[in-house]
Amino acid sequence: MKAVRLYEYGGPENLKYEDNVPEPALSDDSVLVETSATSVNPIDWKVRSGARQKDFPLKLPAILGRDVSGVVRAVGRNIRTFKPGDRVLALSWEAYAELVAVEGSMLTHLPDGLNLVDSAAIPLIALTGDQLVRQAARAQRGQTLLVTGAVGSVGRAAVHTAKKLGVNVIAGVRARQLSEARTLGVSDTVAIDDDSAIAGLAMVDGVADTVGGETAAKLFGRVKNGGNFGYASVFPDEMSKLNPTVTVTRVLARPDASKVREFADDVRDGKFLLPISRRMPLRNAGEAHALAQRGGLGKIVLVCR
Ligand SMILES: NC(=O)c1ccc[n+]([C@@H]2O[C@H](COP(=O)([O-])OP(=O)(O)OC[C@H]3O[C@@H](n4cnc5c(N)ncnc54)[C@H](OP(=O)(O)O)[C@@H]3O)[C@@H](O)[C@H]2O)c1
């Protein structure tokens, strides 16, 4: 099959598009999916570069990619809910390939009317945003939650879940993204690249952080005593000592097929908007990584067929 493989940690040029990659094996509990599209997530380029070798060690050559949308080619002996020809969507592994073997429990049917290619943008960011708000920031109805990187992909998903929960959302974004952030239907917006705006921010019950680093450190002080600081990226450990009453929790997205389906339904119904900035052929995965890594672009979908 055709696939993009990484032979060596390093730059985007290390991603090689190849013709004769062995097809994945189909186990009794898995489904073989003919990939329509996958998407580029920041974790893909962080893993490729070697920066995340500790958490995500690879056996090289490796196929990257977490999201898959496509059509079922074959099913394992224990699979009852899917059949060849079904349109499906999943959080998976080794998705930069024409064929992906996905555990049946991680797969969901694609709602009618949803575009097969663009839906590949949904799984990882939806699960991360949702779990960030519910399980890491532990947001409750009526509380105020600051979502950082709110016009980014995980940020949008976090805002969506928080609004569904009845939480008052403050969208934290770059100053130049403020007008875009207002289109999210949030209670308020704040420029988190502006120290005076951060200083003027009222104390919040929780933060759902997708930006990390220095920005996260600055925002930690805006959480009320007893509040929650959930993060998806990087949080400086020493910061939490400044207020031990605030619970700091990292989210690591776990598969949840029914949640992926819920987001897919919301995309189809126009309730959740996830802009796609580029649709590029899988063979251009290296170029897509270089673009994504530069930032400021948004979601890139890699089209496989
Ligand atoms: N833990 C997990 O399971 C998990 C899963 C998925 C993602 N993640 C992590 O979550 C983070 C977000 O992922 P994503 O897919 O949402 O990426 P994304 O679509 O690129 O969104 C990131 C957003 O944050 C903004 N941003 C970046 N640096 C900023 C700063 N210093 N101040 C203000 N805004 C800033 C970006 O703006 P610009 O585009 O203008 O830079 C963009 O709007 C990444 O670090 C990713 O690795 C973690």
The ligand as an SDF file (V2000), in Angstrom:
LIG
                    3D

 48 52  0  0  0  0  0  0  0  0999 V2000
   -2.6470   15.9680   25.4870 N   0  0  0  0  0  0  0  0  0  0  0  0
   -3.2950   15.5510   24.4230 C   0  0  0  0  0  0  0  0  0  0  0  0
   -3.8910   14.4620   24.3870 O   0  0  0  0  0  0  0  0  0  0  0  0
   -3.3170   16.4400   23.2120 C   0  0  0  0  0  0  0  0  0  0  0  0
   -4.0660   16.0970   22.0890 C   0  0  0  0  0  0  0  0  0  0  0  0
   -4.1310   16.9990   21.0300 C   0  0  0  0  0  0  0  0  0  0  0  0
   -3.4110   18.1840   21.0830 C   0  0  0  0  0  0  0  0  0  0  0  0
   -2.6460   18.4370   22.1710 N   0  0  0  0  0  0  0  0  0  0  0  0
   -1.8570   19.6760   22.2510 C   0  0  0  0  0  0  0  0  0  0  0  0
   -2.7460   20.7800   22.3310 O   0  0  0  0  0  0  0  0  0  0  0  0
   -2.1380   21.9130   21.7300 C   0  0  0  0  0  0  0  0  0  0  0  0
   -3.1160   22.5620   20.7450 C   0  0  0  0  0  0  0  0  0  0  0  0
   -3.3580   21.6810   19.6600 O   0  0  0  0  0  0  0  0  0  0  0  0
   -4.2940   22.1580   18.4420 P   0  0  0  0  0  0  0  0  0  0  0  0
   -4.4700   20.9940   17.5500 O   0  0  0  0  0  0  0  0  0  0  0  0
   -5.4540   22.8910   18.9310 O   0  0  0  0  0  0  0  0  0  0  0  0
   -3.3090   23.2270   17.7330 O   0  0  0  0  0  0  0  0  0  0  0  0
   -3.7520   24.5070   16.8650 P   0  0  0  0  0  0  0  0  0  0  0  0
   -4.9540   24.1900   16.0690 O   0  0  0  0  0  0  0  0  0  0  0  0
   -2.5160   24.9630   16.1960 O   0  0  0  0  0  0  0  0  0  0  0  0
   -4.2180   25.5760   17.9490 O   0  0  0  0  0  0  0  0  0  0  0  0
   -3.3460   26.2340   18.8210 C   0  0  0  0  0  0  0  0  0  0  0  0
   -3.9030   27.6330   19.0320 C   0  0  0  0  0  0  0  0  0  0  0  0
   -3.1730   28.2790   20.0710 O   0  0  0  0  0  0  0  0  0  0  0  0
   -2.7200   29.5240   19.5790 C   0  0  0  0  0  0  0  0  0  0  0  0
   -1.4700   29.8860   20.2520 N   0  0  0  0  0  0  0  0  0  0  0  0
   -0.2660   29.2860   20.1370 C   0  0  0  0  0  0  0  0  0  0  0  0
    0.6500   29.9070   20.9090 N   0  0  0  0  0  0  0  0  0  0  0  0
   -0.0030   30.9500   21.5110 C   0  0  0  0  0  0  0  0  0  0  0  0
    0.3720   31.9470   22.4150 C   0  0  0  0  0  0  0  0  0  0  0  0
    1.6310   32.0260   22.8810 N   0  0  0  0  0  0  0  0  0  0  0  0
   -0.5490   32.8600   22.8220 N   0  0  0  0  0  0  0  0  0  0  0  0
   -1.8200   32.7700   22.3740 C   0  0  0  0  0  0  0  0  0  0  0  0
   -2.2570   31.8310   21.5160 N   0  0  0  0  0  0  0  0  0  0  0  0
   -1.3520   30.9220   21.0870 C   0  0  0  0  0  0  0  0  0  0  0  0
   -2.5330   29.3020   18.1050 C   0  0  0  0  0  0  0  0  0  0  0  0
   -2.4630   30.5220   17.3960 O   0  0  0  0  0  0  0  0  0  0  0  0
   -1.4980   30.5810   16.0940 P   0  0  0  0  0  0  0  0  0  0  0  0
   -2.0400   29.5520   15.1590 O   0  0  0  0  0  0  0  0  0  0  0  0
   -1.6210   31.9700   15.6530 O   0  0  0  0  0  0  0  0  0  0  0  0
   -0.1170   30.2110   16.6060 O   0  0  0  0  0  0  0  0  0  0  0  0
   -3.7770   28.4980   17.7850 C   0  0  0  0  0  0  0  0  0  0  0  0
   -4.9100   29.3160   17.6550 O   0  0  0  0  0  0  0  0  0  0  0  0
   -0.8300   21.4130   21.0890 C   0  0  0  0  0  0  0  0  0  0  0  0
    0.2480   21.6930   21.9510 O   0  0  0  0  0  0  0  0  0  0  0  0
   -1.0420   19.9130   21.0030 C   0  0  0  0  0  0  0  0  0  0  0  0
    0.1580   19.1870   20.9930 O   0  0  0  0  0  0  0  0  0  0  0  0
   -2.5770   17.6140   23.2380 C   0  0  0  0  0  0  0  0  0  0  0  0
  1  2  1  0
  2  3  2  0
  2  4  1  0
  4  5  1  0
  4 48  2  0
  5  6  2  0
  6  7  1  0
  7  8  2  0
  8  9  1  0
  8 48  1  0
  9 10  1  0
  9 46  1  0
 10 11  1  0
 11 12  1  0
 11 44  1  0
 12 13  1  0
 13 14  1  0
 14 15  2  0
 14 16  1  0
 14 17  1  0
 17 18  1  0
 18 19  2  0
 18 20  1  0
 18 21  1  0
 21 22  1  0
 22 23  1  0
 23 24  1  0
 23 42  1  0
 24 25  1  0
 25 26  1  0
 25 36  1  0
 26 27  1  0
 26 35  1  0
 27 28  2  0
 28 29  1  0
 29 30  1  0
 29 35  2  0
 30 31  1  0
 30 32  2  0
 32 33  1  0
 33 34  2  0
 34 35  1  0
 36 37  1  0
 36 42  1  0
 37 38  1  0
 38 39  2  0
 38 40  1  0
 38 41  1  0
 42 43  1  0
 44 45  1  0
 44 46  1  0
 46 47  1  0
M  CHG  2   8   1  16  -1
M  END
$$$$
